[in-house]
Amino acid sequence: MKLLIATIRNYIPLSAADEKIIYRLFHKKVIKKGSYLLEAGSVCRYAIFIEKGLVRYYIDKDGEEKTTYFNKEGEFVCDYLSFLPQAPARINIQALEDTVIWVINHRDLQQFYKEVHHGERFGRLDLIQRIPQYYIASYVGVKPQSLSRIRRRMANSH
């Protein structure tokens, strides 16, 4: 839990009360080497923080496994395309070694955003500020110029 707290603290300040909320909302699990944190076709139910271990993301393409990404200790793991809308995943996430994780389910993550003083900023604003606009545009399926217009309109309406 100390690594999770320290990692969150890299992005937002945390009070003692915030830390208590994190202790309440995150739950520790141990995943054996070769086990799955997520299998394609199932819904990603958790945002996961790796305390110790290594995982890989892969897809099955025409009966062949194609590894697309790796995560290690100190990093968050999640298939956001499944987690956010609670829709079936298209990827697999598998432990490559015995892995200790901290998990938070979708409902509790919403509580984190509400109860932790800067929780909303941690979950939503920091990531958007760190990702170049052209990647965000590509992700949502629009041209960067269109995204600029949308952002400008949103800023002017507030």
N, C-alpha and C positions, 0 to 999 in steps of 0.2 A: 504493500500500500504506500510505502514511503516514496517509491519511484513514481507511482501514479500521481501522488500529491505534488512532487517536485516537477513533474512534466507539465501538469496543469498550471502550476505556478510560473512556468516559463512564459505562459501566454496571458495570464490574468493574476491580479493579487488575490490572495485567499486569507480570510479571517479564520479564527479558531472555530467560529460557528459554521463557516463554509466547509471546513475540513470535516466536521461532524456530519454534515449533510452527505458529503462524499462517502464517508465510512458507512453511512446508512444505505445509500443507493447502489453502491458497487458490491459485487459478490465474487469471492475468489473461487476458481476452479482449476483443477489439474487435468490436462489433456495428455493422453499417452501418445507417443510417437506413432504416426500412421493414422491416428484418429482424425475425424473431421470436425472443424468448427462450423462448417457450412457445406451442404451438398446441393448441387444444382437441382432445381425443381422445388426445393423447400424454401421457406421464407426466412430471411435473415432476421432473427429476433433480438440480437444483441449488438451493441457497439462494444468492442473488446479492446482492452489494453494488455499488452504483453509485458509481464514482469520478468519472465525468464523463458527463453526458448526461441523457436524459429518456425515460421509457417510459410506456405507457398499458396498462391492463387493460381488456379489452372482451369482451362476449359477443355471439354472433350470435343475435338473437331474431327469428324469422320472416323471415330473410333480411336483416335490418337490424342494423348494428353499433350496440351500445349501450355507450358508454364508462362504466366504473364507478369507475375510480381512476387516479391518476398517481403516479409516483415519480421523484425527481430525485437528483442527487449527494448522497452522504452518507446514503442510505437503503437499507434492505434490501428485496429483491424476492423473492417466492416465492408459489406457490399452495400453501399449507400443506395444503389439503384433498386435493391430489394428492401432494405431497411426502412427508408423514408416512406415509400408508399405501402409497405408491408405486402409486397408482391413476390412471386416466385423468383428465386435467384437463377442466374444463368452461369454462375461460376461455382467452383469448389474452393474451399479453403481448408488445407490439410496441415497438420502438425508434422514437421520434419524431424523433430526431437521431442522428448517430454517437455511440455510447455505449461508454465504457470500463467494464468490469465485472470484479469478482473473484468467482469461483465456488468453491463447495465442494459436493461430492456428498454424498449421504445417509450413506454409510459413513464418509467423512472427518469429517462433522459429529459423528458419534458419537464418533470419536477426539478431536475438539476438546473435547467434553463431558468425556471421561475424562482427557485429558492436560493441558489448561489448568487451572491451579489453581482458578479460580472459573468454569470453563467451564459446568458444570452450572447454576449460578445464572444465568449470562448467558442461556442458552438456554431455561430453563424457569421459573425463579422470578420474575425481574424483570417479564416480560410479564404474568404472572398478577396480580402486585401492582398493575400499572398499569391494568389493564382493570377497570372497574366490574363488580361481581358480576352485575348484571342482564344485562349483555352476554354474560358467560360462560354464564349460564343459558340465554339465548336461543340461543347458538351450539351448545350441546350438547343443546338441546331439552327443558329442564326448567324448572319454575317456580323463581324465586329462592329461595323458602322451601325447596324440595326440595334445592337446591344447598347451602343453609346446613346442613341436616340431614346431608347427605353429608359435607361438610367437617368438621362437628363429630364425626361418627362416626370419620372417618379420623384426626382429631387425638387422639381418646380411645384409639384402638387402638395408637398409637405411644408 
